[in-house]
């Protein structure tokens, strides 16, 4: 009997499986295979393929089980009260927030209740629904740049006067290499995959790229902090959108004769949202200043250390030059001495100096 082919999951793939299973509540084997191996052929996306067996084997080693798509429960039926809540709040809230409010707990996108809410909201007029809901994307859609060309394109997409792809300097190549590494960290991929809105995902990515594309010396701790900072940018943007929506509703309520109670509630909501926005901006400012100060101190220390090394090199060079000049002077002095000795031993020169002719020397 022919033995079935097997594969072993890499550490990154194991971490990805655990993340989807534990953090997002995805237990269907077909979904897990599709998320962990997005590039494989559709026919391999089940529990019987080598990919499905590898995932099930990994989860089984931790005492966890997967379920087949056919084993999933029937679709959740929303009550009329839940439908009314979704209709009344879809202009200011995301599906994740509405489902959490409805069911009193955080609901995973794979949950039947979340899907029921999502399906119902799709039936509502798009003019009423919050813009982020309309542009939802799958967590597995995101792919960080994996080579120099794609990384340069990503930088130039978000940074004005970014990088000249036809004239890459050594420093540019170093920056690009580090940016690719930053964008492949588990923390970055986990954070950006949490955004179901394409707008939020691009805002997060653009913020991170703009902050880090020219900083090849960041520590892992600083990379995590820049991820947090970029997430705060997204939060602030969403709060602004919420304030604008609430303000529009307040303006509509002011025109209605029976909208006084609703107007008071909206004013309170607007004030709360503006307070949240100010707090978010303050967090961004504080974190950015801390990161700048920390990096500035590190670079200053490096410059001082490099300056010390340069001074030593200069001193060594000066001393070497000095010794070389002394050696040349000594060699010159020695050569002159030898020449003098040669001259002093020449009889002809002595005779001429003493005024003697050759005849006088020979005949006395």
Steps between C-alpha positions, in 0.01 A plus 500: 500500500642837399577730790325838486719804442544723804627853564622670816377846595764768551512697824331795326223277363443342843475849655256600224280194565498571875416865438202427276376217725537670839470872426243494221313183594539341156466123545384389152788311338422632151518860619822438692666345195391794281630755751834333577566393137327769288697416184416129467248361253134488608493119477752474789296715739350226716592273789602209276780688321859501629439858620182412686663197662801707610274759666287235671812322624639823648173587674456141624842521667351781709175319571297708253259383232381641170157466345397432143295763322211256479496466881433869561179614659205640312511872423400728787160668465488863618200612702306809395646690796853411385419606144368835624816554705720431198295731277506786753875478573660395172566863407734556797622154606695214342358147490747379764388773741129445432523122543693543825232738629220265394638182652695640794837359392762537230386298199747347253438555125463122459214490753155435351360800686764732352428367152127547549559864598730551201250349256215714633703824481575424133126525433485858634536797265873579456430870556409421860773247583837606643750518212747257662242220501451522123873464432566193713790273406611154605784469756685269259498760220796696638848424372807696618774584246743210457764652273675828430281600204171457687635673810609803297154516340338486844722784629437718193125438536493669841809725514530814286838507322570153635768286331640523147472137385746566215770638727497297822773601743657265752307675778174455305561126465571472872181693586291283265642177640416602856150621404424160345613336824282735709193424288550124534496496881212304653384805698465712184319229302269424793408868543434575133298178460262622772375776268208385287481842335728561201511868593618424855752246375656746256504777760681272746749384239565853369564631852741219581689535170531878536628469856752220441614495134813706577587349838707181450630498858174440693495247782218243517347695789494818290342316206220385733454860619475628143234235438307633802546857374365408156202327662429819695488691170227264379308538827512880473377488140206277591405729789497797263273313261271411788482865612411611147224237478361597837510867405303425183240314706488790746437745218217279373351470851509879544271536198247260644243620753515182709876455497593675827570183701700351216691828459610496867620143465692587185664801664622277783630246250682773306662636817610151601643434155689831497648420841612160368652671197699747712626217721602303192690796351677559833606133510637530147697816583644351819600173335653671196705733720621206709607311189679803355680571828602136549639471146670840523680395819611173342629672185680765709672225696602328177635827359710556815635147483580541131662838570724339763604232253569764232713699742704191578542431130613860437742485791639173369533645154676812635741290702563273203574802278731644762697175529519476122642854470755430773602178325539683168710770668723236657538322165593833335750574774654154460525541123675838539745351750586219259556755221727708721699188592536415132618848415747512787668178381566620147878578457439728203264719694747517792786594269302777336393635835863495624625660177727209398544396141544149384870568412571632846346201664691252281842667490496682831 
